[in-house]
Amino acid sequence: MSPPALLRRIRRHVIGRPRRWFVVTAPGLETLCEEESAAAGLPPAIVLPGGIEAEGRLPELYRAHLALRTATRILLRLGAIRAGRFEELERRAASFPWELYLKPESAIGFSVAVHRCRLHHRGAIAERLHAAIRGRLGCVAAGAGGGGRQRVFVRGEEDRFVLSLDASGEPLHRRGLKRRAGKAPLRATLAAAALRLIGYTGAELLLDPMCGGGSFTLEAALLAKGIPPGWFRPFAFFDWPAFRPPTWEHLRRTAARGMRTLEAPRIFASDRDAAACRALAEILEENRLGDAARVACADFFALDPAAFPGAPGIVVLNPPWGRRLGAAAAARGLLRAIVAQLRERYAGWRVALVAPAAWAAEIAPLRLARHELVHGGLRVGLFHGTVAGGERLSRGPSPSRTDA
């Protein structure tokens, strides 16, 4: 097919028509993501297990990548194939118009999941689909089992295989700000969810006194400056045949109108780990976020919250959980000390605290609301609310901690 004829087909069938897409979220963040999508003015979405589904034209899918802070990735729905034999799967996949969605030189990987299907060998399914796509496009750079710039998601149930194309590439919690993740980092999507639950708008004083890798601080800085979460990174859809750079640049120019420079920092991050503080300060400087956040090396238990301008404000905490960074018993002891410190010195502050949901008893004295989700196979609680009381509790000496 000549390039002009192919371009006409792409314009007609891909660019010119509304398309369905699925926004993947961490389990438990589906409703928050739907609310965020509606607030951003994106097409109406329905909540499904594991994410939300919407329909719109491609520019809206691109804008979702710019705007959504709680999304993990976005999949463009391509269609479905029924097959009970491998030959049938390959033959029907070969008749699919892959040239509308993939370039011949694309490197392609596959993610396959099956449930109650006669075809249940995931590797063999990927190989047959890869052969079909290779035959349709003429050549494909990557093998069926390898990763690639483009990734096809296959979900089979009762011999029906739904095909989707990953529009995102790297997971969306990777904002493009950090050169390295650090030890046991909090994902940006979870930080964004916690900030949304606590009602952070970017205008309030915010303390991140166990900042570690800085996920809370960086996410809050983006919000405070009006910078979309997808501003600093590329996406897989950049390499689609249907992608039009002028459309993307228009979306970025529109988003840039909402960005702002701050007269003074509203976010104060600190940690006992001097190396972590230096790394976070470098990230803020490199990405021009220093007007929103300031970093200092300090112990949470030594801070005087009343000394910060605008107090009381919001305090966000992601203390070590013990699963990766130390013994669980020590981590739970640290959590109890944190709760005591909050009750004693942070009365009237709003708090967002991330901890295993099973540790709710340690947090119960704060009387916080709990939003549960699954993170890394562990059920996690996003505890949020306003600190009441101001009682003086006996904590004993401040426990040692492994810095997050």
KOLTORGU-914180 format. One record per residue: residue in three letters; x, y, z of N, C-alpha, C, CB in turn. Coordinates in steps of 0.1 Angstrom, whole numbers, plus 2048, in hexadecimal, padded with zeros to 3 digits. Glycine has a CB too. Layout:
# KOLTORGU-914180
ALAXYZXYZXYZXYZ ...
***
This chain:
# KOLTORGU-914180
MET8087F480080080080080980C8007F680080C SER8058167F880D8227F780C82A80380982A7EB PRO81683280781583B813809844813822843815 PRO80684B8087FA8538097ED84C80C7F885B7FB ALA7EC8408067E08388097DF8338177DF82B7FF LEU7EB83081D7EB82C82B7E88378347F982682E LEU7ED8438307EA84F8397DB8528387F285B833 ARG7D585082D7C685382D7BF8498367C185281E ARG7C383D8367BD83383F7BF83684D7C282583C ILE7CB83A8517CE83E85F7C584A8637DD842860 ARG7C485485A7BC86085D7AD85C85F7BD86A852 ARG7A985385779A84F85779784686379684884A HIS79F83C86579C83186F7A283387D7A082486A VAL7AD83B87E7B383D88B7B284B8907C283988A ILE7B68558887B586388C7A786888C7BE86B883 GLY79F86488279286B88078786588978F86A872 ARG78985A88F77F8538977818538A677D845892 PRO7778548AE7798528BC77E8448BF76C8548C4 ARG7878438C978D8368CC78B8338DB79C8368C9 ARG78A8278DF7898238ED7978218F27808168EE TRP7998258FF7A58229067A381E9147AF82E905 PHE7AC81791A7AB8129287B78189307AB803929 VAL7B381F93B7BD8259437C081B94F7B9833949 VAL7CC81694F7CF80C95A7D38149667DB803955 THR7CE80F9727D281597F7D680A9887C681E985 ALA7DC80E9937DE80499E7D18019A47E880B9A9 PRO7CE7F49A77C27F09AD7BE7F99B97C27E19B1 GLY7B37FF9B97AF8089C47AF8169C07B88069D0 LEU7B581A9B47B68289B07AC82B9A47C482B9AC GLU7A48219A179B82399579282F997793816993 THR78B8309A278283B9A47898499A477A8399B0 LEU7948499AB79C8559AC7A185A99E7A98549B5 CYS7A58509957A985398879D85897F7AF847981 GLU79185298178685797A78286597E77A84E97C GLU78386898B78087698F78A88098A78087799F GLU79787C98A7A188498479F8879757AF87E986 SER79B87C96E79987D96078E88795D79687095A ALA78388696477888F96377C89D96676C88B96C ALA78389F9707888AD9747918B396978F8AD981 ALA7988AB9627A18AF9577998B294A7AC8A5955 GLY78C8AF94A7848B293E7868A79337878BF939 LEU78B89C93778D89192D77F88A92A797887932 PRO77E88292077187B91D76C873929773872911 PRO75F87292A75986A93575F85C93574A86A934 ALA76185794176784A94375F84294D77684B948 ILE76083594B75982C95476382495C75082294C VAL76082196976981B97276880C97076781F980 LEU77380596E7747F796C77F7F19767777F295D PRO77F7E497978A7DF9817977E197A7877D0984 GLY7A07E89827AD7EA97D7AF7F79747B17DF974 GLY7A57FF9737A680C96C7998129677AF809960 ILE79A81B95D78E82195878F82094978D83095D GLU78382094278282093477B82C92F77B81392F ALA78083192477B83D91E77B83C90F78284A922 GLU7758459087758468F97768548F576883F8F4 GLY77F8568EB7818648E578B8638DA78686D8F0 ARG78E86E8D579886F8CA7A686F8CF79687B8C1 LEU7AF86C8C67BD86A8CB7C38768D37C68688BF PRO7C08838CF7C588E8D77C188D8E67C189B8D1 GLU7B58878E97B18868F67B987B8FE7A28838F7 LEU7BC8718F67C58668FC7D286C8FF7C685A8F3 TYR7D88748F67E587B8F97E48849057E98838EC ARG7D988B9067D78959117D688D91F7CB89E90F ALA7D088191E7CF87992A7DD87692F7C786C927 HIS7E68739267F487192A7FA87D9317FC86C91E LEU7F788892C7FC8949327F68979407FA8A1929 ALA7E98949427E289994D7E08909597D489D949 LEU7DF8839567DB8799617E787696A7D586D95B ARG7E58789777F08769817EF8689877F088198B THR7E38629877E185598E7E184A9857D4856996 ALA7E384C9787E384196E7F083A96D7DF847960 THR7F082D96B7FC82596980082495A7FA81796F ARG7F78219527F98229437EC82293C80181593F ILE7EC82592F7E08269277E181D91B7DD835923 LEU7D78159197D780C90E7CC8109047D47FD913 LEU7D08108F77C68138EC7C08068E87CE81A8E0 ARG7B38058E97AC7F88E57AD7F78D679E7F88EA LEU7B17EB8D17B27E98C27A77E08BD7BF7E38BF GLY7A37D68C57997CD8C079A7C08C77997CB8B1 ALA7927B68C27927A98C979279E8BE7867A88D2 ILE7987938C27997878B979477B8C17A77858B4 ARG78C7738BA7887668C079075B8B97787638BE ALA7957528C279D7478BC79F73C8C77AB74C8B8 GLY79E7308C279F7248CA7AB71C8C679371C8CA ARG7B27208BB7BE7198B67C87248B37BB7108AA PHE7D57208B37E072A8B07DF72E8A27ED7248B4 GLU7DC7258997DC72988B7D17338887D971C882 GLU7C573188F7BA73B88E7BE7488947AE735895 LEU7C574889F7C97558A57D375C89C7D07528B2 GLU7DC7558967E675C88D7DF7618807F1753889 ARG7D675987B7D075D86E7C77698717C7751869 ARG7BF76987B7B677587E7BE7818827AC771889 ALA7C977F8897D278B88D7D87918807DC787897 ALA7DC7888767E278D86A7D97958627E7781862 SER7CC7948647C279C85C7BF7A98637B579485A PHE7C57AB86F7C37B88767CB7C38707C67B6885 PRO7C67CF86E7CE7DA8687D97E08717C57E5863 TRP7E37D88747EE7DD87D7F57E98777F87D287F GLU7F67EA86A7FD7F68647F78038687FD7F4855 LEU7EB80386D7E58108717EA81487F7D580F872 TYR7F080B8867F480E89480380C8977EC80589D LEU80A80588E81880289082080588481A7F3895 LYS82C80A88583580C87A83C7FF87783F81887D PRO8407FD86B8477F08678547EE87084B7F0859 GLU85B7F98738677F887B8657F788A871803877 SER8597F788E8567F789D85C7EA8A48477F889F ALA8627EC8AF8667E18B88597DE8C18727E48C1 ILE8557D18C18497CE8C884B7C48D383F7C98BD GLY8447C68DE8447BC8E98357B98EC84B7C18F6 PHE8337AE8F38257AA8F68247A890582279D8EF SER8177AB90A8137A791780679F9168117B4920 VAL80779391A7FC7899187F678492580077D90F ALA7E97849277E377E9327D777692D7DE78993D VAL7D576A9327C976292D7C275C9397CE757924 HIS7B575A9377AD7549417A274C93A7A675F94A ARG7A173F93D79773693779773692878973A93C CYS7A47359237A57349147AC7279107AE74090F ARG7A87229057AE7169007BD7198FC7A77108F4 LEU7C07258F87CD7298F57D27309027CE7338E9 HIS7DB7299097DF72E9177EE7309187DA725921 HIS7F672C90E80472E90E80773D90A80C724906 ARG80B74591380D75391081875690680F75B91D GLY82374F90882E7508FE82A74D8F083A748902 ALA8237428EF81E73D8E18147478DB81872F8E2 ILE80B74D8E48027578DF80A7638D97F875B8EA ALA8147688E181C7738DD8237708D08267778E8 GLU8297648CE8307608C28277608B68367528C4 ARG81B75B8B781175B8AC80D7698A88057528AF LEU80A7718B280677F8AF8127868A98027868BC HIS81E7848AE82A78B8A882C7878998367878B0 ALA82977A89682B77588882077C880829766888 ALA81477D88580978387D80C79287A7FC782885 ILE8117998858147A78838207A98798187AE890 ARG82A7A087A8367A187283279F863840797876 GLY82979586182479385381C79F84E81C786853 ARG8157A585780C7B08528147BD84F8027B485D LEU81E7BF8588267CC8568337C984D82B7D0863 GLY8377BD84B8427BA84384F7B784B8457C683A CYS8517BE85785C7BB85F8597C186D8697C085A VAL85E7BB87785D7C088586A7BE88C8517B988D ALA86F7C889387D7C789787F7BD8A38827D489B ALA8767BD8AD8787B68B98717A88B88727BD8C5 GLY87779E8C08717918C18647918C987B7878C6 ALA85C7878C88507878D08527878DF84877A8CC GLY85C7828E485E7818F286578E8F88667768F6 GLY86A7968F08727A28F586A7AE8F787D7A58EB GLY86F7B78FE8697C490086A7CD8F386E7CC90C GLY8637D88F38647E08E785E7EE8EA85E7DA8DB ARG8617F78E185C8048E284C8048E186180D8D6 GLN8477FA8D98387F88D98357EB8E08337F98CA ARG82A7EB8E78267DF8EE8177DC8EC8297E08FD VAL8147D08E88067CC8E68027C48F28057C38D9 PHE7F77C88F87F17C19037E67B88FE7EB7CB90E VAL7E67AB9027DD7A18FE7D679C90B7E47968F6 ARG7C979C90B7C17979177B778D9117BB7A291F GLY7B97809147B177690F7A777091A7B976B909 GLU79B76F91679176992078776191778A774928 GLU78575591A77C74C91377E74D90476E74F917 ASP78A74C90078E74B8F278C7598EA7867418EB ARG78A7638F27897718EB7957798F077B7788EF PHE79C77E8E67A97858E97A77948E67B577E8E2 VAL7A879C8F07A77AA8EE7B57B08EC7A07B18FB LEU7B77B78E17C47BD8DE7C47CC8E17C77BA8CF SER7CE7D08E87D07DE8EB7DE7E28E87CC7E18FA LEU7E07EF8E57EE7F48E27F17FE8EE7EE7FB8D4 ASP7FD7FB8F48018048FF8058128F980E7FE906 ALA7FE81C8FE80182A8F980B8319017F48328F9 SER80F82B90D81783291682682F91581382F924 GLY82982291483881F91483B81C92384182A90E GLU84582492884982293683C82593F85482C93A PRO83A81E94A82F82195382E830956830819960 LEU822834958820843959824848967811846957 HIS82783F97082C84497D83B84997B82B83A988 ARG84184697084E84B96D84D858966857841965 ARG84E86396E84B870969856876960848879974 GLY86287096086D87595887587F96086887B94C LEU87388096D87A88997588788397C87188F980 LYS88687797F89187098789A86897D88B867991 ARG8A78699808B18619788B185397E8BF868979 ARG8AF85298B8AE8459928A484599D8BD841997 ALA89E83A9A08938399A889683A9B788B82D9A6 GLY8A28359BB8A58359CA89F8299D08A08429D0 LYS8A08289DE89C81D9E588D81D9E88A481C9F2 ALA8868129E58788119E887081E9E587680D9F6 PRO8708239D986A8309D685A82E9D786E8359C9 LEU8548389DB8458399D984283D9CB83F8439E4 ARG8398359C58368399B782F8469B682D82E9B1 ALA83184E9AC82B85B9AA81C85A9AA83086299E THR81784F9A480884E9A380284C9B180584299B LEU8098459BA8048449C88058529CF80B8399D0 ALA8108589CD8128669D380786F9CE81F86C9D0 ALA80486F9C17F98779BC7EC8749C27F98759AD ALA7E98669C47DC8629CA7DB8679D87DB8539C9 ALA7E68669E07E586B9ED7E387A9EE7F28689F5 LEU7EA8829E57E88909E57DA8949E17F28979DB ARG7D488C9D87C688F9D47BC88C9DF7C38869C7 LEU7BF8819E67B687E9F27B68889FD7BA8709F7 ILE7C288E9FF7C3898A097BF8A6A057D2898A0E GLY7BC8A79F87B78B49F37C28BE9F07AD8BA9FC TYR7CE8BA9ED7D98C39EA7D68CA9DD7E78BC9EA THR7D78D79DD7D58DF9D17E28E59CB7CB8EA9D4 GLY7EC8E59D37F98EB9CF7FB8F99D57F98ED9C0 ALA7F18FE9DC7F290B9E27F690A9F17E49139E1 GLU7F48FF9F77F68FDA058058FAA097ED8F2A0B LEU8088FDA158158F8A1A8158E9A1B8188FEA29 LEU8208E3A168208D4A1782E8D0A1C81E8CEA09 LEU82E8C8A2683A8C2A2B83C8B3A2783B8C3A3B ASP8488B0A2284B8A2A1F85789EA2784D8A0A0F PRO85589BA3486189AA3D86888DA3E85C89DA4B MET863883A3686B877A3386B874A2486486AA3B CYS87187EA1D86F87FA0F876874A0787588CA0A GLY88186EA0C887863A0588A8679F687E857A05 GLY88485F9ED8878629DF87F86E9DA8838569D7 GLY8768739E186F8809DE86387F9D68798889D6 SER85C8739D58508729CD84587C9D184B8649CE PHE84387D9DE8398879E383C8959DF8378869F2 THR8498999E184D8A69DE84D8AA9D085C8A89E3 LEU8518A09C78518A39B98438A49B48598989B1 GLU83A89B9B882C89B9B38258A89B882488F9B9 ALA8288AC9C48228B89CA8278C59C28248BA9D9 ALA8348C49BF83A8D09B78348D19AA8498CE9B6 LEU8318C69A382B8C799681D8CD99782A8B998F LEU8168C99A18088CE9A48098DD9A78018C79AF ALA8128E19B08138EF9B48178F89A881E8F09BF LYS81E8F399E8238FB9938198F99878318F798F GLY80F8F09888068EE97D80C8E79728018FB978 ILE8168DE97481D8D796A8168C996982C8D596D PRO8128C595D80C8B895B8168AD95E8068B694D PRO8118A196381A89696682189095A81288B96D GLY81C89294E82288C94382B89693B818887939 TRP82E8A19418368AC93B8448A89378368B8943 PHE84B8A093F85989F93E85D89293785F89F94B ARG85488A93185787D92C85187A91E853872936 PRO85787191785186C90A84786190C85C868900 PHE84085E90283685390283784A8F6827859904 ALA83183E8F78328358EC82A83A8E082C8278F0 PHE81F8418E28178468D781F84F8CE80B84C8DC PHE82A8548D283285D8CA8378568BD83F8628D1 ASP8388488BD83C8408B283183A8AA8468368B7 TRP82483E8AD8198388A581883F89880C83A8AD PRO81483888D81283E88080784988180D834876 ALA7FE84988A7F485388B7F885F8937E784D892 PHE80485F89980886A8A280B8768998148668AB ARG80688289E80988E8978108988A17FC894891 PRO81D89A89F8248A38A981D8B18AB8328A58A4 PRO8188B78A08118C48A38068C48AD80C8CA896 THR7FE8B98AC7F38B78B67F98B68C47EB8AA8B3 TRP8048AF8C680A8AD8D380F8BB8D88158A38D3 GLU8168C28CF81B8CF8D38108D98D78248D58C8 HIS8058D88D07FA8E18D47F58DD8E27EE8DF8C9 LEU7F48D08E57EF8CC8F27F98D18FD7EE8BD8F3 ARG8068D18FA8108D690480F8E590581E8D18FF ARG80D8EC8FA80C8FB8FC8008FE90480B9018EE THR7F58F79027E98FA90A7EB8F79197DD8F1905 ALA7F28EC91C7F58E89297FF8F29307FB8DA92A ALA8088F892881290192D80C90E93281C904922 ARG80091192D7F991E9327F591D9417ED920929 GLY7F49119467F090F9547FC90E95D7E8903955 MET80890F95881490E96181791B967820909959 ARG81E91A97382092797A82E92698181592A984 THR83493198384093398B83C93899984A93C984 LEU8419329A383E9369B184893F9B783D9299BA GLU8439489BF84B9529C585494C9D184395E9CB ALA84F9429D785693C9E285192E9E48539449F0 PRO85A9249E88569169E984B9149F386290E9EE ARG84290B9F08379079F98398F99FE8299099F1 ILE8428F29F88458E49FC8528E3A028448DB9EF PHE8538DCA0E85F8DBA158628CCA1885F8E3A23 ALA86C8C7A128708B9A1387C8B8A1C8738B3A05 SER87D8ADA238888AAA2C88989BA2E8878B1A39 ASP895897A32898889A358A5888A3D899881A28 ARG8A787DA448B387BA4B8BF877A428B2871A56 ASP8BB872A368C586DA2C8CA879A248BF862A23 ALA8D687DA278DC889A208DD886A118E988CA25 ALA8E087AA0D8E28779FF8D48789F78E88699FD ALA8CA8739FE8BC8749F88B88829F68B286CA00 CYS8BC88BA008B88999FF8C08A09F48BB8A0A0D ARG8CD89C9F28D48A29E78CF89E9DA8E389E9E9 ALA8CB8919D98C688C9CC8B98939C98C487D9CC LEU8B08959D28A389C9D08A58AA9CC89A89A9DC ALA8AE8B19D38B18BF9D08B68C09C28BC8C59DA GLU8BE8B79BD8C38B79AF8B88B59A58CE8AC9AD ILE8AF8AC9A88A38AA99F89B8B799E89B89E9A4 LEU8988BD9AA8908CA9AA8978D49A188E8CF9B8 GLU8A48D69A38AC8E099B8AC8DD98D8BA8E19A1 GLU8AE8D09898AF8CC97B8A28CF9738B48BE97A ASN8978CD97A88A8CE9748838DB9778818C2978 ARG88A8E597C8858F297F8798F29888818F9972 LEU87A8EA99386F8E999D8748EF9AA86B8DA99F GLY87F8F59AA8848FB9B787C9069BC8928FF9B5 ASP87490D9B486C9179B98609129C18679209AE ALA85D9059C08528FF9C68568F79D384A8F59BD ALA8628F29D38668E99DE8748EC9E38648DA9DA ARG8768EA9F08838EB9F68878DF9FE8848F89FF VAL8938DB9FE8988CEA058A28D1A0F89E8C49FA ALA8A08CBA1B8AA8CCA268AC8BEA2C8A58D6A30 CYS8B88BDA328BB8B0A398B78B2A478CB8ACA37 ALA8AD8AAA4C8A88ACA598A08A0A5D89F8B9A5A ASP89F89DA6A897892A70889897A7289E88DA7D PHE87F88FA6E871892A7086E895A7E869886A6B PHE87488DA8887188FA9687789CA9C876883A9E ALA8808A2A948868AFA9987F8BBA938958AFA96 LEU8768B9A8A8708C5A838668CCA8C8698C0A76 ASP8658D9A8A85B8E1A918518E5A868618EEA98 PRO8468DFA8483D8E2A798378F0A7A8318D8A79 ALA8368F6A86831904A8783B90EA8182F907A96 ALA84790AA7F851914A7A850916A6B85F90FA7D PHE84890EA6484690FA5583B91AA52843902A4F PRO83E922A4883492CA44828926A3F83A936A3A GLY81C92AA4480F925A3F80A919A47811920A31 ALA811916A5280C90BA5B7FF90FA62817907A65 PRO7F6905A647F88F7A617F58F5A527EF8EEA69 GLY7FB8EAA4C7F98E7A3E7F78D8A3C8058ECA36 ILE7FE8D3A337FD8C4A3080A8BEA337F88C2A22 VAL80A8B2A398168AAA3B81389CA348198A8A4A VAL81D898A2C81C88BA25827882A2A81C88EA15 LEU824876A2C82E86CA3182D85FA2A82C86BA40 ASN83985AA2683A84CA21845846A2983C84CA11 PRO843842A3584E83CA3D85282EA3884A83BA4C PRO85E829A3C86181BA38857811A3D86F818A3D TRP854808A3484A7FDA388517F1A3D8427FAA2C GLY85E7F0A3C8647E4A428657D8A3885D7DFA4D ARG85E7D9A2D85E7CDA2386B7CDA1C8527CEA1A ARG8707D9A1887C7D9A108887E0A1787A7E0A03 LEU8847E9A2188E7F1A268927EEA3588A7FFA26 GLY88C7E4A3B8907E1A488857D7A4E8917EDA51 ALA8877D4A5B87E7CBA628717D1A648847C7A6F ALA8667C9A628597CEA638567D3A7184F7C4A5F ALA85B7CCA7C8587D1A8985E7DFA8C85F7C7A93 ALA86A7E1A878707EFA898687F9A8187E7EFA84 ALA8637F5A7585B7FFA6D84E802A748597F9A5F ARG8487F8A7A83B7FBA8183E803A8E8347EDA85 GLY849801A9484C80AA9F84E818A9B859805AA6 LEU85581AA90857827A8A84982EA8785F827A7D LEU840826A8183382BA7E82B830A8A82B821A77 ARG82C828A9582682DAA282C83AAA7827822AAC ALA83983BAA583F848AAA83B853AA184F846AA9 ILE839851A9483585BA8B827860A8F835856A7C VAL81E856A9181085AA95810862AA280884DA98 ALA81985EAAC819866AB881E874AB582385FAC2 GLN828876AAD82E883AA982388BAA283A881AA0 LEU81B885A9981188DA93806892A9C80A884A88 ARG802889AA67F888DAAF7FD898AB97F4881AB8 GLU80A898ABC8108A1AC58138AFABF81C89CACB ARG8188AFAB281D8BBAAD8168C0AA082B8BAAAA TYR80D8B8A9A8078BBA8D7F88BCA8E80B8B1A83 ALA7F28C0A997E48C2A9B7DF8CDA917E08C5AA9 GLY7D48CAA8A7CF8D3A807D58D2A727D18E1A85 TRP7E08CAA717E68C7A647DE8BCA5D7F58C3A65 ARG7DD8BDA4F7D88B2A477E48A9A457D28B7A3A VAL7E189CA457EC892A447E8888A397EF88BA51 ALA7F2884A317F0878A287FC86FA2C7F087CA19 LEU7F9862A2F803859A3480184CA2C802857A43 VAL80C847A2780B83AA1F81182FA2881383BA12 ALA80A824A2A80F819A3280780CA2E80D81CA41 PRO80C801A318047F4A2F7F77F5A3580C7E8A34 ALA7ED7F1A2E7DF7F1A347DE7E9A417D57ECA29 ALA7E67DFA427E57D6A4E7EA7DDA5A7ED7CAA4B TRP7F17E9A587F67F0A647EC7FBA688047F6A60 ALA7E07FAA657D6804A687D5806A777C9800A63 ALA7D77FCA7F7D67FEA8E7E0808A937D87F0A95 GLU7EC808A8D7F6812A927F2820A8F80480FA8B ILE7EA822A847E682FA7F7D9833A857E6830A70 ALA7D182AA8B7C482DA907C3839A997BF821A97 PRO7CD83CAA27CB848AAA7C9855AA37D7849AB4 LEU7CD855A967CB862A8F7BD863A897D6862A83 ARG7B6858A897A8859A847A785EA7579F862A8D LEU7B0858A6D7B085CA5F7A8853A567BF85CA5A ALA7A3858A4B79C850A417A7847A3A795859A37 ARG7A383CA357AC833A2E7A782FA207AE826A37 HIS7B0831A177AD82DA097B7822A067AE8399FF GLU7B2816A027BA80AA007BD8089F17B57FEA06 LEU7C98039EE7CD7FF9E07D77F49E17D180B9D8 VAL7DB7EF9D67E57E59D57F17EB9CE7E07D89CD HIS7FD7E99D58097EF9D08147E59D280D7FC9D7 GLY81A7E09C78247D69C78207C99CE8307DB9CF GLY8137C59CC80E7B99D280A7BB9E18187AE9D1 LEU80C7C69E78097C99F57FD7D29F68157CF9FC ARG7F37CF9FF7E87D8A017EC7E4A097DC7D1A08 VAL7EB7F0A037F07FCA097E5805A0C7FA8039FF GLY7E680DA177DD816A1B7E2825A197D9814A2A LEU7DA82DA137DC83BA127D4841A1D7D9841A04 PHE7D9844A287D284AA347D2859A337D9845A41 HIS7C785FA357C686EA327BC874A3B7C3871A24 GLY7BE880A3F7B5888A477BC893A4F7AD87EA51 THR7B5899A597BA8A3A617BE89EA6E7B08AFA62 VAL7CA8A2A737CE89EA807C78A5A8B7DE8A0A82 ALA7C189EA947BA8A4A9F7C28A2AAC7AB89EAA1 GLY7BE8A8AB67C48A6AC37CF8AFAC77C9898AC4 GLY7DB8ABAC77E68B3ACC7EA8ADAD97E28C1ACD GLU7E58A0ADC7E989AAE97F8898AE97E288DAEB ARG7FE899AF580C895AF780D887AFA81389EB02 LEU81487FAF2815871AF482386DAF7810869AE8 SER825863AFF83385EB02837855AF7833857B0F ARG842859AF0847851AE585384AAE984985AAD9 GLY85B84FAF386884AAF587184FAEB86883AAF5 PRO87D84AAEA887850AE088284DAD289484AAE2 SER886857AC9882855ABB889849AB5887862AB3 PRO881840AAF887833AAA890836A9E87C82AAA6 SER89982DA9C8A182EA9089982AA848AE824A91 ARG89D82FA7889682BA6C8A082AA6188B836A69 THR89C822A578A3822A4A89C82BA418A3813A44 ASP8A4835A3C89D840A3489883AA278A784BA31 ALA88B83FA2488583AA1788B841A0C87683CA18 
***
